[in-house]
C-alpha cells in the first residue's frame, strides 16, 4: 500500500458531547403497543459470510513484466501480475487499467501522472509516488483488504477496523470521491473510547448498500466502539447500509460511550438512507468541537439527516447538542430507549433530542416528515436551543420543548400522546420565548397540550378524543386561538387552567366535549398574581357539563357561546360579559361561595334555560358558608329567559349585590328571587311572567323601578 502518514491518536481531545440526563416528563404515559414495523431485514444473529466476488477472475500469470515500462503507456491487466516482492519504479504518466486481472506481491512507485484502476488494488499491492485513481468511485471488496466477515474474536475485529480505515485513507489520497461497498457483514472494534472504526475525510462519500452490515464487536468495557466519525470535515456523505450496535451483547458495565455515528464540527454533511440500531448509547449525535464561548469553537453546520431509520438505540435514537442549519427529514424513529430482553433503556429515551448544555449552542434545526413509533420517552424534544422546527411528523409519543426559544411545532399528527410546551421552572420562564404550535392534529392523548412558561401562540390545531385538550399551568403572554377540540370520551375537558396565567387569551376556539369546556382551578390566587389576566373571547362551547371557574382571579369572558352552564365559584375580579348561554339544568350561570367571592360582574349576556322543573334558573347564587363577605357582585343588563317554575335571577346567601337593568322573562315565578341584605335591585324589566316582578326579603336593600314590560 501507499506509505502515507497515518492519523495519530490524540488522547485528550474534549468533544463536549452532551451527556445530559434530563428527563422530559411526558404529558401522557406511554400507551403504545409493540406492533410497529421492524424494517431491519437482518434477522440472523450469527451471520454466515459469503464474500462478494470482486471480479478479479483471471488466473493466468502475465506474459510480461514491468522491467522496461515506457513513459505514457497504458497497461490493461487481464492476467495476474506477480511483482515477486519487488518495488517497480515507473516512468511518467503510466496507467494501469482493469480487465479481470490482478497485481500482487510488491510495490508500484509512480514517478508522476500515474493512474490506476481501483479494482487492481488490494492489501497485496503497495502504491508509492504520484498516482491517482482512474475512476473517483472506488469499489471496496472486503475479501481484497483482509476484512474477516462474520463473528470473530476481538483481535480480528480490531484488525478489521485498522484495515478499513487504512483503505479509506489510501483511496482518499489517490483522489477517490466515493468509497462504495456492496456486500459486507463484519464486526469492528477500536480498543479505544476516543477512536471510531472509520473517520471520514472531507469531500468524500462513504456509500453502502442494502447488503452492507457494519457491526460493533461486543465489549466488556464501560464503552463500546463507535462506527463513524465526521470531525472538522466538510462535504461528506454517509449513505446506505445497516449499522448495528451491541447493546444486547454488551458484557461490561453500562455503556457511557458508543454512539454509532458522530458528527463533530462538520460542514455540509449528508447522512442518507442509513439504518442505525441497537447502540448502547445514541444512534447518531451532532455536536461541535469546543464550547460556543471558546475562541476555537467551530459549530457543525449545514447538516442533513435524510431517509434514515433509527431503531432501539438504548439512550436516544438521535441527539443534537450543538450546531446550526441542521435538517432531519423523512426518517423513521422507532423504539427509542426501550427496554429489551437483555438491556435496559437509558434516560432520557427520546426519539430525536435537541439537547444542548448551558455552554453549547443550537440555532436552526428542522425536523420534518419523520415517523416515530413505540418509543419509551418523547418522540421529538427541544430540551434547549433556538429556532427549532418540528413539522409534518407523525408520532405516537410527545413532541415538545423544555427551555428552548423560537420553537415551531407545525402540522404534525400525534396519536396517543400530546405536545409539551415548556418546563415549569425559573430557567424555562426566562428562556422559552417566541414559540408557536399550529396546524397539529392530536388524538387519543391524556393531555393534548401541556403549556407553561410564556410567549407562546397556539392556533389552528385539532384535538380529537383527548382527556384534556389543553392544560395551562404557569403560563404568561400566550394567544390560544382558532383551535378545534372535540371528544366523545367520557368526562373529557377542553381547557384546564392551573397555578397561574397572565396575559393569556383564548379566542375563537371551538370546543365540543363530554365534560367541561373550561376548568379553571385556583389560578392567580397568590398575592403576587392578583393583577394577572385571563381572557376567553368569541369561543364556542358545546359540552355536557357546566364550565367551572373555581378559585380564579382576573378572568374575562366575552362574546362566547355556551350550550351548558357556567359556575363561578369563590372567584375574584371576574367579568362575564356579552356571552350567549343556552342551557338546561342545573343552571345557566351560578355564582357560589359568598365567603370569598369579590368583584364579579355578569353583564350584557343573553341567557336562556330550557328546564321546566325548577332546576334551571337563569342566574343563581349559592353558598355552603354562612359567612357573607362577598362584595362587588353586579348583575346588569342581561336578557334572560326561563321556563316552568324557575326564576330568571335567584340569589340566596349573598349580600352587597347590584342587580340592575335586566330584561327577564319567566313563566310561573317572579323573574327575580332575592334573599340577602345591603343590595340594590332596580330598573329591571319583566318581559313575561307573573305581575310580581321581584320577590325580595332581607334588610337594608334598595328595591325600585322594577317593572313589567306592559307597565
N, C-alpha and C positions, 0 to 999 in steps of 0.2 A: 504494500500500500504506500501511498504518498506519505513521506515523513514530514508531518506538519506539526506545529506547536499545538498541544492539546490543552483543554481547559484545566486550569488549576482549581483545586477545591478550596474555596475560601470559607474558613470555619466560622467566622464571627460576623457574617452579614446579618443585619436585622431587617427583615422584610416588613415588620409591623403589620402582619396579618391579624385581623381582628379575631380574638378568641372570646368575645363577649359571651356571657352565659345568660343574657337577658331572656326572660320568658314573656312572650306576648300572650297574655291571657285571652283565650278565645271568648268571643261574645256568645258562643254556643258550644256546648260539648260536642265532641266528635261522635257522630251517629252513623258514619258511613259503614258500608259492608266491606266485603273482601272480593267482590265480583268484578273489580276493574280489569281492564285489559293488561296482559303481560306481554309487551311487544318484543321481549328478548327471545329470539328463536334458539338460543344456546341452552338446551336442556340437558346436555351431557356434562355431568360434574367432573368427569375424568376424560378429557378429550383424547382421542386416539389420532395422532397427527398423520396426515397423508400429504407429504410435501408436494407443492405445485412444481410441475416440470418447467424449468426456466427456458427451455428451447435450445440449449447447447447440446444438440443431439449428435453432432459429428463425433466420430470415434477414431477416424484415421489420422495418423500423425501427418503434419505438414511436410511437403517435399521441398521446403525451402527453409533457410534460416535468415537471421537479420544481420549477418556479418557485412553485407555490402548494400545497406539501405541507401536509397537515393533521395536527396532533398526534394520535397514536394510530391513524393509518391504516395498513392493510396493503396493499402493492402486490404483485400477482402478476405476475412478469416472464415474459411469453410472447413477447417480441419483443426486438429489440436496442435498448437504451437508450444512445445516444451522448451523453456529457456534454460533448463538444467542449472537452476540456481545462480545464473549469471545476471549481471547488470548490463543491459544493452544501451549504449549511448547512441541516440538517434540524431540525425541532422534536422534542419529546419523544416517545418511545415509537413510533417509526416502524419498521415491519417490511417487509422485502423477501423474498418467497417466490419459489421457482423453479418455472417451468413451461416448460423448454426454452429460455428466453431468456438474455440476457446484458446486463451493464452494463460499458461500456468508456470509456476515454479521459477519465479525470477522477478527482475525489476526492469521497467522501461524508463529510461531517463531522456526526456524530451528536451531538445535544445531551445526551440521557440516555435510558436504557432502550431503545436501538436494538437491533434484531435483524436478522440476515441469514442466508440460506441459503448455506452454503459453496460450493455449486455455481455461485453467481454471482460468486465471487471469482476473480481471475486477476492476472497481472502487469500487466494493463491498467487495474486499478482500485485506487486507494488508499483506505484507510479511516482516519478520524480520529474522536476523541471517544469517547463511551461507547456501545460496541456489543458484542454477543456473538453467537455462532452460535446459530441455532435448534436445530440438531442437534449435540450434542457430538462426534459422529463425523464427522470431516472426510474427504471423498473427494478424494484427490490425483490429479490427471491431469497427467502431465509436460508435455504439449503446452500447457497453460494457464499454465505457470510457466516457460517458456523453458528447459526441460531438453532438451538435444540428445542424442538417443539414438544408439546405435551407436558405432563407433570415431571418435574425434575428436582434434584437436590438443590439446596440453596447455592452452593458454589457455581453450579451451571446457570442458575437464574441470574446470578451476579455477572457471569461472563456474557450472558445474553444482553444485559444492559450495556456492558462495555463495548460489545461488538456493534450493536445497532447505533450507539452514539458515535462511534468512530466512522461508521459508514455515512451518517448524516454529515459529519464534519468534512469528510473527504469529498463527497459529491458536491457539497456547497462550495468548496474551494475550487472545484472544477467547473463551476458555472451552473450547477443544477438549480432550477427554479421549482421543480415539483419532484417530490420523493413519493413514488407510487407503490403501494403494497396491495396485492390481491389476497392471496390465501396465506394466512399465518395464524397459528394458535400457540402462543408461547407465554411463559411466565418470566417475570423480571424482578430483580432485587438490586438495590443500590448499596446496602450495608451502611447507609448514612442518612440521617434525618434531613440534612441540607441538600442532598443530591436527588435529582429527578432521573428517571430512566432515559428520557430524551429531552435535551434542551434545544429548542428550535431557534435557528438564526433568523435574521431579518431577510425579507424578500424571498420567502420560502413557503411552499405548500407541502405539508405532510398529508398525503392523500391515502386513505384507507378505503376498503370496500366492505360489502356485507359479509365477506368471508374472512375479515381481519378481526382477530381477538387478541388483545393485549391484556395480560392478567398480572396482578400483583402477587408475588410469592408470599405465602403465609409467613407471618412474623411472630417471634416470641418476645419482641421488644415492646416499649411503650409508644412505638410509632410504626408506621407502615410505609412502604415505598410509594413515592409519588411518581406518576407516569410521565406527565408532560410539564415543562416549564417554558413559559414565554416571558422573558425578563429583559427590559431595556432593549426590546427589539421592535421593528416596525414592519408592516406589510407582510404579516404572517397569516397563513390559513391552515387550520387543522380540520380535516373533514372525514366523514365516514367512519366505519368500524365500530367495534364494541370494546369498551374499556371496563374491566372488571376489578373491583376492589376485593379485599379479603376479610371483610367484617365478620363473616360466619366461619372463617377458618383461622382467625387470629388466636394465638395461644398465649400471648403475653398480657401485661397489664392493659387497661383500657387505652385505646389509641388517642394520642394527642396531636398527631400529625400524620398525614397520609391522603390529603386531597388529591384527586386523580389528575385534574388539570388546573394549573396555576398560571394566572396572567398577572404579572407584576410590572407596572410601568410600561405596558405595551402600547403601541400606537398603530391604529388601523389593523386591528386583529379580527379575524373571522373564524369562529368555531361553528361548523355546519354539519348537520346530519350525523352527529356522533351520539352513540348510546353509552351512557355513563351510569354505572350502577354499583351498588354494594360497597361503596367506600366506607372505611372505618371512621371517616370524618365527613367532609362535604364532597360532593361530586366535582364541583368547579368553583374556583374562587377568583374574583377580580379584585386586585388591590394595587398598591403603589409602593415604590421604594421610598423610604423615609416618611416622616410626617409632613403635613402641609406647612408647618412652621419652620421646617428645616431648609436652609439655602439650597441643598441638593435634592429637594423634593421634585419628583418627576411623576405626575399623575398618569395613570392609564387613561387613554382617550381613544375615541373612535373605535369602540369595541362592539362587535356584533356577534351574538349567540343566536343561531338560526336553525330551526328544524331539528333540534336535538331532543333526545329522550333521557330523562333523569329518573332513576328508579331505585328506591330503597337504600339511599345513602343514609348513613347512621345519624348524622347530625342534621345538616340542611342538604337539600339537593343542590342548591347553589347559594353562594354567599357573595355579596358585592360590598366591599368595605371601603374602597377609595377609587375615585376616577370621575371622568366627565364624558359626556356624549357616548352613553352606553345604551345599546338597544338589544333586547332579548325578545325574540319573536318566534311564533309558530313552534313552540317547544311543548313537549309532553312532560308533565311534572307529576310523577307517581310515587306514592307511599313514602314520602319524606319522613325520616326519623322514626319509622315504625319499629316495634319490637319484632324480631324474628325468633325462630326456634333456638338459635344459637347465640344471639346477641341482642342487647337492649339498646334502644334508641337513645340519643344524647341530645339534651336541650340545646337550642330551642325548637328543633324538629320542624323547620319551616321549609316550604317548597322553594321559594326564592326569597332570601332575606337581604334587604339592603340595610347593612348594619355597621356604619362607621363608628369608631370610638371617638372620644372627645377631640382628639388631635387629627383625626382623619377627615377627609372632605369628599362629599358626594354632591355633584351638581350636574344634573342632566341624565336621568335614567328613564328609559321607556321599556315597559314590559307589556307586550301586546300579543293577542291572538294565541295565547297559550291555553293548554288544558291541564287542570290539576285534578287528581283523584286520590282518595284514600290516605291522605297524609295524617301524621299524628299530631301536627300543630297547624298553624295558619298556612294558607296557600301562598299568599304574597304579602310581604310586610316591608314597609319603610320604617325601620326602627330608628332611623335618623336620616339626615341629609336634606338636600334642597332640590326642588324641581324634579320630582319623581312622578311618573305617569303609569297607571295600570289601566289598560284599555282593551276592550273586546276579548277578555279572557273568560273561560268557562271553568268554574271551580266548584268543588264540594266543601271546601274549607274557607276560612275567613280571608278577606282582603282588607288591608288597612294600614294605618301608620301609628307610631307611638309619639315621637317627638320631632317629626320631620315638618318641613315647611314647603309650601307651594306643591303639595301633593294633589294629583288629579286622579280620581277613580271614576272612569268613564265607560259606560256601555258594556259592563261586564254582566255575566249571568252566573249567579251563585245559588246553588240548590243544596239546602241542608245546613247552611251557616249564613253569616252575615258580614257586615262591614264594621271594622273597629276604627273609630275616628278619634284618635288621641289617647294620651296616657294621663291619668289624673295624678299629677304631681307637679311641684314647682317648676321643674325643668320643662315639662310639657307645656305648661301655661306660658312660659317665656318664649318657647321656640316654635310652637305649632301655629303657623300663620299662613294665610292665603291658600287654604285648602278647598278643594271642590269635589263633590260627589254628585254625579249626574248621569242620567241615562241608564242606570243599572236596573236589572231585574233580580230581586232577591226572593227566594221561595223557601218555604218549609223551615225557616230558622226559628230558634227560640227568640233571638233578638235580631231584627233586620239591620239596624244601625245602633251602635252604642257611641254616642258623641260626647266628647268632653273637650277641654281646652277652649279654643276660640278661633275667631276669624275664619269661619267656615261657611260655605254655601252648599246646601243640599237641595237639589231640584231635579224635577223630571225623572224621578225614579219610580219603579213599580215594585210593590211588596205584596206577595201572594202567600196567604196561609202562614204568616209568621205569628208567633205567640204575642210578641210585641213588635210593632213595626219600627219604632224608634224609642230609645231611652236617652234622654237628655240629662246629663249629670255633670254639674260644674262646668257649664258651657257659657261662653260670652261671645258677643258680636257674631251672631250666626243668622243667616237668612235661609229659611226652610220653606220651599215653595213649589207648587205645581207637581207634587208627588201624588201618586195613586196608591192607596192602601186598600186591599180587600182580603177578607179571610172568612171562611166558614168554619174554622176551628173553634171549638168551644172556648168562650171567655177570652178571646183574643182582643188585644188592645191596639189602638192607634199610636198615641203619643203618651209616654210616661216621662215626667219631669221630677228630678231628684236633686237634693243638695242645694244647688243654686243655679240660676240662669239670669244673665243680664244682657240686654240689647239682643234678645233672641226673638225673631219674628217668624211665625208660622202663617203663611198666606197662600190662598188659592189651592189648598190641598183637598183631595177627595178621599174620604175615609168611609169604608163600608165594612164593618167588623161585627162579630157577635158579642163582643164585650163593650168596653168603654172607648169612646173616641179620644178622651183626654183623661189621664190620671195624673194630677199634679200633687205630689206627695211631699209637703213641707219644704218647698224651695224658698230661699231668700228669707228665712226666719231668723237668722243670726243678726246681731246688732249692726255688723259691718255690711250687711246685704240689704238693708231696708229700703235703699234707693234703687235697687235693681229692677229691671223692667222686662216683662214677657208680654208678647202680643200675639193674638190669634185674629187674623183679618181675612174675611172673604173665603172661608173654608166651608166645605160641605161635609156634614157628618151624618151617616146612616148607621145606626147601631141598635142593639137590643138591650143595652143597659145605659143608664144615665151617665153623663160625664161627671167626674168628681174632681173638684178643686179643693184640695184638703190642706189646711195649714199653709196657705200660699200668701206671699206678699208681692204686690206690684204686678198684677196681671190685667191686661186689657183684652176684651173680646168684642170685636165689632164687625158687622157685616157677615156673620156666619149663619149657616143654615143647619138646624138640628132637627132630627126626627125623633129624638128622645130628650129626656130632661137633663137639667144641669143642677148639680148640688154644689153650693159654695159653703164650705164647712170650716169655721174657725179661721177665716182668712181676713187679710187687710189690704186696703188700697186696691180694690178690685173695681173695674169698670166693665159692666156688661151692657153694651150699647148697640142699638140698631141691628139686632140679630132677629132671625126668624126661627121660632121654636114651635113645631107641631108635634105633639107627643100624646101619650096615653098615661096611665098610672105609673108611678105613684104621684107625680107632679110634673109640671113643666120647668119651674125653677124653684129650688129650695135653698133658703138661707138658714144655716144651722149654727149652733153654738154661740149663744148670746154672751158668754163669758169673755171671749177673746176677739169676736168679730169687730172690725173697725173699718170705717170709710169704704163702704160697699155701695156702689151706685148701679141700679138696674133701670135703664132709661131707653126710650125710643125704640123699644122692641115690639115685634108682632108675635103674639103668643096665643096658641090655640091648643086646648086639651080635649081629646075626643072621648075621655072616660065619662060614663053616666052614673057610676055607682058611688060617688062620694070620695073617691081616692085619686082624683085627677084635678086638683086645684091648679090655677094658673101660676101664681107666685105664693109661696108659703114660707113661713118660718117655723123653726122648731129648735128645741134645746133640751139636752138631758140635764143641764145645770140650772139651778135656781138663781145663780149669780147673773145679774143683768148689767153687764158693763159695756154692752155694745153701744157705739156712738157712730155718728156719720152715716147712718143707713138711709139711703134715698131710693125711693121707687117713683119714677117720674115719667110721665108722657108715654106710657106703654099702651098698646092696643091689645086687649085680652079678651078671649072668648072661651067660655067653658060650657059644659052641658050638665044636665041632671042636677044633683044636689051639691055640686061643687061651687066654691067661691072663686072669683077671679083673683082676689088677693085675700089670703087667710094668714094672719100673723098671731102668734102666741109667744109669750115669754121673752119678747123683745121690747125694750123701751127706746126712747130717743130716736124715733123714726120720723122720716118725712115722706108722706105718701100724697103726691100731687099730680094733677093734670092727666090722670089715666082715663082712658076710654075703655069701658069694660062691659061685656055682655054675658049674663048668666041666664039660666032657665028657671030655677026654683029657689035660689038663695040670694041674699044680698051680694052685690058684687064685691064688697069689702067687709071682711070679718076681722075685727081687731080686738086683742086683749093685751093691753100694756099701758104704760104711763109716759108722760112728758113727750108726746109726739104731736106732729102736725098732719092733719088729714083734711085736705081741702081741694076744691076745684076739680074734683073727679066727676066723670060723667058716666052714668049707666046707660048703655045703648040698648039694653034689653034686660028683662027680668023683673023681679018684684019692685014695687014703688019705693020700698025701703032700700035706698041705695047703699047705706052703710050700717053696720052693726058694731058699735064701739062700746067697750067697757074699760074703765081704768080711771086714773086720776091725772089731772093737770094736762089734759090733751086739748088741742085746738082743732075743732071739727067745724068746717064751714064751707058753704057754697058747693056742696056735693049734690049733683042734680041727676035727673034722668034726661034722656035725650028729648023727650016731648015736653019738658018744662020750659 
